[in-house]
Amino acid sequence: MTTNTKRAKLAPLLVDVAVPVGGYYLLKDAFGMSTLAALGWSSVVPALRTVWSVARERRVNALAALILFVNVVGLLLSLVAGDPRLMLAKDSGVSSAIGIGILVSVALGRPMMTEGMKPWLVKGDAEREAAWARLVAGSAEFRRAEKVFSVVWGVVLLGECVVRVVGAYTLPVDTMVWLGNVIMAGAMTVGFLAGGALAAGPMARMLLAETGRACRTATAPTTPTATDHTTVTPSSASALAVSGAAAE
């Protein structure tokens, strides 16, 4: 994956994290806004970024749409209630809603986190893209790992939600503004490590193995059989054996 691609993927995360935190302290300390107003206005840029991303790509990203929906609802509820702690708890509501959405997508057989994981594993390579399609179609182990990756993230986000709600109502507001993002960063670290060890890593190895098999099949010499002139490669013989077993 190129440096430009990595930057493009990290930029939205920086906007969603750095802008709200920096904006909150700037508006509250430098401009003297109330805690509630500072929290509300510092959430505007991430929301606009999400809308712009959807408009630019001409398609609705389920994850982005879910985040935007929860942000808008949480902001409206917080403004009605006038409670800055509810504003902070709203952030944990985002995590819980996303976590639940991810787990529901797994139950429906369409793991939501695949959309974010696949580009990192395929890396824009046509052979890996083809290998991915073959594994999704023919490997139960690969599909299971795909689901596990989403399950890990769903559970991690729900856990983050619990921790942040407790903090929002037990710690000072100013503390939770920066600590909430530390908790989020910690949860993301756990998600990356656990998801990589339990799912993404094994999937990457399966992709490499499948790509290697495809290359060997394409370059393997053919061997005539004793009964006819049909050519059979080692991989095609294996495929026929698997097909025969499946038929039985």
N, C-alpha and C positions, 0 to 999 in steps of 0.2 A: 504494500500500500504506500503510495507516494506521500511526501511531506505535505503537499497541498491538500490531499484528500483527508489526511489526519487533522489538519487545521480546520477544514470545512466541517468535520464531525465534532470538533471540540468547541468551535465558535458558539453554537447554540447553548452549550452547557455553561460557558463563561457568561453569556448574556443572562441566562436564567439565575445564576448564582451571584456573580460579582456585581451586577447592576442593582439588584434588589438590596443587597447588604450595604454597598457603598452609598446608594441613593437614600437609604433609610437614615443613616448617620448624617449625611450631608443636609438633608431636609430638616431633620430634627435639631441638630446641633448648630448648623450654620445659618439656617433660615428660621429657626424657632417654631417649626410646625409641631402640632401635637403628635403624640405617639401614633394615634389612630390614623391621622392624615398622612403622616410619613410612611406608615406601612402601606396605606392604600395607593399613594402616588408612586411608590417604589415598585409596585407590582404592574404598572402600566406597560413598561417597555417589554418585559417578557411576554405579556399577553399580545401586544402588537407584533412581536417577532413571530409568535405562533400563527397568527392570522396571516401575516405576510408569507410565511413559509407555505401555508396551505394554498394561498392564492397563486403563488409563483409556480408551484409544482402541478397545479391544475388537478389535484386529487386530494381526497381526504385521508390523512394519516390517522388511523384509529387512536394511536397513543397520543398524538398531538391534540386531537379533538377532545379526548378525555381530559387531558390536563387543562385545556382552555375552559372547558365546561365547569370543572370543579373550581378553578380560579375565579371565574365570574360569579358563580353561586356563592362561594365563600366570601368574596368581597361584598356582595350585596347583603348577605346575612350579617356581616360584621358592621357594616354601615348602619343597618337598622338597629342592631343591638348596642352599638357604640362601645364595644368592649375590645380593647387591643389584644387581650389574651385569646379571644375568639379568633382574631385575625391570625395569630400564631398557630392556634389549633387547626385553622383552615389548611395550613401547609401540610400538616399530618393527614388531613382529610384527602389531600391530593394523593399522597402516598398510598393510603388505604384504598381509595377508589381505583387507582392504577393497579395496585396489587390484586384486588378482587377481579378487575377486568382481565388481567393476565391469566389468573386461575380459571376464570370462566372460558376464556379462549382455548385453554388447554382441554377443558372438558368438552368443548365443541369440536375438538380435533384440528384447531387452527391456531397453534401457539403464537401469541402476539409478538414475543421477543425474537422470533426468527427473522423478522424484517431488519432488526438492528444487528443481529449476529451474522447473518449470511454474508454480507459484503466483506466482513473481516476475514472470513474463512475462504471465500471464493476469490477475493482479491482481483476481481475483474478478469480472471483467466477463463477462457472459453472451455478448456479441458476440465477445469474444476467445476465450472457451471454444469457441464454435461454429466460429470461424475456425481454431483449433488442430485441432479434429476434422477439418475439411475438408482442412487441409494434411497432416495425418498420413495421411489416406486417399488424397490425390491428388498430393502433391508429393514426388518422390524427393529433391530438394534439401533440403527441410525435414527429412525423415527422416535424411538423411546428416548434417546439422548436429546433429541430436539425438544421433546416435551419436558424433560427434566430441567433443561436450561430455563424455560419459562417458569416452571414451578419454583425453582430456586429464587428467581427474582420476585415472584409473587409473594412468597413467604418472607423474604428479606424486607420488602416494602411494607408489608403488614406489621412486621416487627418494629420497623422504624416509626410507623404511625403510633404505636403504643408508647414508645419512649418519648416521642415529641409531645404527645398530648399530656403525659405526666409532667414533663418539663414546663409546658406552657402554663400550667395551673399551679405549679409549686415553686418556680424560680422567677426572679425579677424579669420583666419584659426585656430590658436592655441586654440582659445576659442571654436570654433565649434567642434574640435576633441573630447573634453570631454563633451561639452554641447549636442552634437548630441546623445550621449549615455544616457544622462539624459532625453532627449526628448523621446528616445526609451523606457526607463524604465517607464516613465510616461504614454506613450501610452499603454504599456503592462499592467500596473496597471489598467488603464481605461477599457481595453479589458477584463481582468479577472473579475473585479467587475461588469461591465455591462453584460458580457456574462454569469456570474454566476447568477445574479439576474433575467435576462430575459429568460435564456434558460437552463443552466446546473443545476441550483437549481431545477426548476420544473421537469426536466427530471430525476434527482436523486430521487425525491419524487415519480414520476410515477413508476420508477424501483422498489423502495421499496414496493409500493402498489401492483404491479404486482407479485413480488416475494412472498409477503404474501398471495395473493390469490391462487397462485400455491401451496403453502404449505398447506393451509386450504383445498384445493381441494383434495390433496393427502391423508389427514388424516381424512376427513369428513366421518361420518358413512352414509351408504346407507339406503334409505327408500323405501320399496316396494309400488307400486301404487295399487289402488283398482281393476284395470282391468287386470293386468298381473304381471309377476314377474320381470319386468325390474326395475333396480335400478337407482334412479335419485338423484344426489347430488344437493345442492343449487346452486353451480356454473354452473353445467351442465344445470339446468333449466333456469338460466339466459342466458346461451349461446344459448339454443334453442329458447328463446323468441327473442333474438337479431337476430338469423337466420331467424325466421319467419317474423319479421318486415322487414328485408332486402329483403326477397322474395316478400313481398307485395309491 
